[in-house]
Amino acid sequence: MIPDHIVISKIENNLSEIIKSGNYSKVAFLLDKNTFNHCFTKLSNHINFNYEKIIIDEGEENKNLETSKKVWEKLIDFKFDRKSILINLGGGVICDLGGFVASTFMRGIHFINIPTTLLSQVDASVGGKLGIDHKNLKNIIGIFKEPNKVIIDTDFLNTLPERELKSGYAEVIKHCLIRDKSMFDQIQNKLWKDSDWDYIINHSIKIKSDVVKKDSKENGLRKILNFGHTIGHAIETTYLNKSNKFYHGEAIAIGMICESYISNHFNKLRNDDLEKITQYINSVFNLSKVKFFDEIIKNAYFDKKNLSQNIRTCILNDIGNCEYDIEIKESIIIESLDYYNLKCNG
């Protein structure tokens, strides 16, 4: 079941009515330069209310406290009060940062997320996780707070380059691997770019919503949504300031191969399923080998699932069946990275 506050529809059918019914004193859009140039026109042609615009630089490297301060200062300049609303139009960076800023401004004002990337539509749109990066650590500062409304319009996917669309597709694969074997079999048998995005997004949102409903604050079951992320986030963080950085979904794709290998190491995932997962992810992403193992290990220690300085991860018992809080040693992470490098196409 998709939560009531999430709407999958054309943006022009909903936004003005939502703003009108809220009787807000002030309205502002938070955008980055990409969404201002490629997505905002779709909205502005249908807006019949007064608004301000806040435009920030795009990219994960700007999801930080300095950018948050700039947005807070803009809201103060615009004389925002507690009856105001912030509309976040963009990918995961905009939705995460904008939601965090809104939830902490005057102890919380209303906000709407309009995710424009596949990654943000299938992942950041659900679950109320908001946060920013600090000292090169992803989402280390944040809160749980659901948007007042999420509007998902798949037309925005037409604005994305192929690499960005693929990055979001990694989370689609993850949802299948942790919760739906039959859907993984379905997507395996067609080209990823031939996907019915409305159907795919509905499926991913239902899976994530079901998990979040059972564990909203990530005390237990919700941790399975981090499959691929223990190693994936460590890779993404390691490469964040390198010239050949990985997109989020690309790093998670590598993380899923590595954590599938670890699942097999623990005699959970069968050899043939490990090979199936590895081949499929490689066929979609065609990524290069990874280096900097020592940095990756170091960054894995900052994962929020860890306890008492022990690295914890998720593993697959089977495709569609995931468990969490499995302690792993540095040596098996290195083995899994070696396995990925051996199998990758790059």
C-alpha positions in Angstrom: 0.0 0.0 0.0 1.3 3.4 -1.0 1.0 6.0 1.8 -1.7 8.7 1.4 0.8 11.5 1.3 2.5 10.1 -1.8 0.9 10.9 -5.1 2.0 9.4 -8.5 0.5 11.8 -11.0 1.2 14.7 -13.4 2.5 17.6 -11.4 0.1 20.1 -13.1 -2.9 18.1 -11.7 -2.0 18.6 -8.1 0.4 21.3 -6.9 -1.6 24.5 -7.2 -4.6 22.8 -5.5 -2.4 21.6 -2.6 -0.9 25.0 -2.0 -4.3 26.7 -2.3 -5.9 24.3 0.2 -3.0 24.8 2.7 -3.6 28.6 2.9 0.2 29.2 3.2 1.6 32.6 4.1 4.7 32.2 2.0 5.9 29.7 -0.6 9.4 29.0 -1.9 10.9 26.5 -4.3 14.3 24.9 -3.5 16.0 24.0 -6.8 19.5 23.2 -8.0 20.8 24.6 -11.3 19.9 21.5 -13.2 16.3 21.3 -12.0 15.9 25.0 -12.6 17.1 24.7 -16.2 15.4 21.4 -17.0 12.4 20.8 -14.7 11.0 24.1 -13.4 9.3 25.2 -16.6 7.0 22.2 -16.4 5.7 23.6 -13.1 5.9 27.3 -13.7 3.5 27.1 -16.6 0.8 25.8 -14.3 1.4 27.8 -11.1 -1.2 30.2 -10.0 0.3 31.3 -6.6 3.1 33.7 -5.6 6.4 32.1 -4.8 10.1 32.7 -4.2 13.0 30.7 -5.6 16.2 29.4 -3.9 18.7 28.0 -6.3 21.8 26.1 -5.1 24.7 24.3 -6.8 24.0 20.7 -7.8 25.8 17.6 -6.6 26.3 15.5 -3.4 29.3 17.7 -2.5 26.8 20.5 -1.8 24.6 18.5 0.6 26.2 20.0 3.7 25.8 22.5 6.6 27.1 25.4 4.6 24.4 25.0 1.9 21.8 24.5 4.6 22.8 27.8 6.3 22.4 29.6 2.9 18.9 28.2 2.5 17.9 29.1 6.1 19.2 32.6 5.5 17.1 32.9 2.4 14.0 31.8 4.3 14.8 34.5 6.9 15.3 37.1 4.1 11.9 36.1 2.6 10.3 36.6 6.1 9.1 33.0 6.3 7.0 32.2 9.3 5.6 28.9 10.6 2.7 29.0 8.2 5.1 29.0 5.2 6.0 26.0 3.0 9.1 24.9 1.1 8.7 22.9 -2.1 11.8 20.8 -2.9 12.1 20.1 -6.7 15.0 17.9 -7.5 16.8 14.6 -6.8 17.8 13.1 -3.5 20.2 15.9 -2.6 17.5 18.5 -2.9 14.8 16.4 -1.2 17.2 15.4 1.7 18.6 18.9 2.3 15.4 20.8 1.7 13.4 18.5 4.0 16.2 18.8 6.7 16.2 22.6 6.3 12.4 22.9 6.5 12.1 20.5 9.5 14.6 22.5 11.5 13.5 26.1 10.5 11.4 27.5 13.3 11.2 24.0 14.7 9.5 22.8 11.5 7.6 24.2 8.6 5.6 22.3 6.0 7.5 21.0 2.9 6.6 19.1 -0.3 9.1 16.9 -2.1 8.8 16.7 -5.9 11.5 14.1 -6.8 12.8 14.4 -10.4 15.2 11.5 -10.6 14.5 7.8 -10.6 16.7 7.4 -7.5 14.7 9.9 -5.5 11.4 8.6 -6.8 12.0 5.0 -5.7 14.1 5.7 -2.6 14.2 9.2 -1.1 10.5 9.7 -1.6 9.6 7.1 1.1 10.5 6.8 4.7 11.1 10.3 6.0 14.9 10.1 6.2 16.3 13.6 5.9 19.9 14.6 6.3 23.2 16.2 5.2 26.8 15.1 4.9 29.5 16.4 7.1 33.3 15.8 7.0 32.8 13.7 3.9 30.5 11.3 5.8 27.1 10.7 4.1 23.9 11.7 5.9 25.7 11.8 9.3 23.5 14.7 10.4 19.8 14.2 10.0 16.3 13.5 11.3 13.2 11.4 10.5 10.3 13.6 9.2 7.8 12.7 6.5 7.0 15.4 3.9 3.5 16.8 4.0 3.2 15.6 0.4 5.3 13.8 -2.2 4.4 14.3 -5.9 5.9 11.8 -8.3 5.7 12.7 -12.0 7.5 10.2 -14.2 7.7 12.7 -17.0 10.7 14.2 -15.2 12.6 11.0 -16.0 12.7 12.2 -19.6 15.1 14.9 -18.5 17.7 12.5 -17.2 20.9 11.4 -18.9 21.2 7.6 -19.1 23.9 7.4 -16.4 21.6 9.2 -13.9 18.7 7.0 -14.8 20.8 3.9 -14.3 21.9 5.2 -10.9 18.3 5.1 -9.7 17.8 1.7 -11.2 20.2 0.3 -8.6 17.6 0.9 -5.9 15.0 -0.9 -8.0 17.3 -3.9 -8.2 17.9 -3.7 -4.4 14.2 -3.7 -3.6 13.7 -6.9 -5.7 16.7 -8.6 -4.1 15.6 -8.0 -0.5 11.9 -8.6 -0.9 10.6 -9.9 -4.2 12.3 -12.8 -6.1 9.7 -13.0 -8.8 10.1 -9.3 -9.6 13.9 -9.8 -9.8 13.2 -12.7 -12.3 11.0 -10.3 -14.3 13.4 -7.5 -14.6 16.2 -9.9 -15.4 14.4 -10.9 -18.6 14.2 -7.5 -20.2 16.5 -4.6 -21.0 16.5 -2.1 -18.0 15.7 0.8 -20.3 12.5 -0.9 -21.6 11.0 -0.7 -18.1 7.5 0.6 -17.5 8.5 3.3 -15.0 5.1 3.8 -13.5 4.9 0.1 -12.7 8.5 -0.1 -11.5 8.1 3.0 -9.2 4.8 1.7 -7.8 6.5 -1.6 -7.0 9.5 -0.1 -5.3 7.4 2.4 -3.2 5.1 -0.4 -2.1 8.1 -2.5 -0.9 9.8 0.3 0.9 6.6 1.7 2.4 5.7 -1.8 3.8 9.1 -2.1 5.4 9.1 1.5 6.8 5.5 1.0 8.2 6.8 -1.9 10.3 9.9 -0.1 11.5 9.8 3.6 11.0 13.0 4.5 13.0 15.3 1.8 11.6 15.5 -0.2 14.8 15.2 -3.5 13.1 13.6 -4.6 9.8 14.1 -1.3 8.1 17.8 -2.0 8.1 17.3 -4.4 5.1 16.8 -1.3 3.0 20.6 -0.8 3.4 21.5 -3.9 1.5 24.5 -3.0 -0.7 25.0 0.3 1.3 27.6 -0.7 3.9 30.2 -1.2 1.2 28.5 0.9 -1.4 28.4 4.1 0.8 32.1 3.4 1.8 33.0 3.3 -1.9 30.9 6.4 -2.7 32.5 8.3 0.1 36.0 7.2 -0.8 35.6 8.4 -4.4 33.7 11.6 -3.6 36.8 13.8 -4.0 38.4 11.7 -6.7 38.4 12.7 -10.3 36.5 9.5 -11.3 33.8 9.5 -8.7 30.9 7.0 -8.7 27.3 8.0 -8.7 25.3 6.9 -5.7 23.6 4.1 -7.5 26.8 2.9 -9.2 28.5 2.6 -5.8 25.4 0.7 -4.4 25.5 -1.6 -7.4 29.1 -2.6 -6.6 28.1 -2.8 -2.9 25.3 -5.3 -3.8 27.7 -7.5 -5.7 30.1 -7.4 -2.7 27.4 -8.1 -0.1 26.0 -10.9 -2.2 29.5 -12.4 -2.2 29.6 -12.0 1.6 26.1 -13.7 1.8 27.6 -16.6 -0.2 30.6 -16.7 2.1 28.3 -17.2 5.1 26.7 -20.1 3.3 23.4 -18.3 2.9 23.1 -17.3 -0.8 23.6 -20.2 -3.3 26.5 -20.1 -5.8 24.1 -19.9 -8.8 22.2 -17.0 -7.3 25.4 -15.1 -6.6 26.4 -15.6 -10.2 22.9 -14.5 -11.4 23.1 -11.3 -9.3 26.6 -10.5 -10.4 26.0 -11.0 -14.1 22.8 -9.0 -14.1 24.2 -6.0 -12.2 27.3 -6.1 -14.4 25.1 -6.2 -17.6 23.3 -3.0 -16.5 26.2 -1.0 -15.2 29.4 -2.0 -16.8 31.5 -0.3 -14.1 35.2 -0.1 -13.6 37.4 -1.8 -11.0 37.7 -0.2 -7.5 40.9 0.8 -5.8 41.8 2.4 -2.4 40.8 -0.6 -0.3 42.2 0.9 2.9 40.1 4.1 2.5 37.0 2.0 1.8 37.6 0.0 4.9 38.1 3.1 6.9 34.9 4.7 5.6 32.9 1.5 6.3 33.5 2.0 10.0 31.4 5.2 9.9 28.3 3.3 8.7 25.4 4.2 10.9 24.4 0.5 11.4 27.7 -0.3 13.1 27.9 -1.0 16.9 30.9 -0.9 19.2 33.2 -0.3 16.2 32.1 -3.6 14.6 31.1 -3.3 10.9 27.6 -4.6 10.3 25.9 -5.3 7.1 22.9 -7.0 5.5 23.1 -10.4 3.8 20.8 -12.3 1.5 19.6 -15.7 2.7 18.1 -16.1 -0.7 16.9 -13.7 -3.5 14.0 -11.9 -1.9 15.0 -12.8 1.7 17.3 -10.5 3.6 18.6 -10.3 7.1 20.5 -7.5 8.9 23.0 -6.7 11.7 25.5 -9.3 10.5 29.0 -8.5 11.8 31.8 -8.8 9.2 35.5 -8.5 9.4 37.8 -6.3 7.2 39.2 -9.4 5.5 35.9 -10.5 4.1 35.2 -6.9 2.8 38.6 -7.1 1.0 37.7 -10.5 -0.4 34.4 -9.2 -1.7 36.1 -6.2 -3.4 38.6 -8.6 -5.0 35.6 -10.7 -6.2 33.9 -7.6 -7.7 37.1 -6.6 -9.5 37.5 -10.1 -10.9 34.0 -10.2 -12.2 33.5 -6.6 -13.3 33.6 -5.6 -17.0 35.7 -2.5 -16.7 
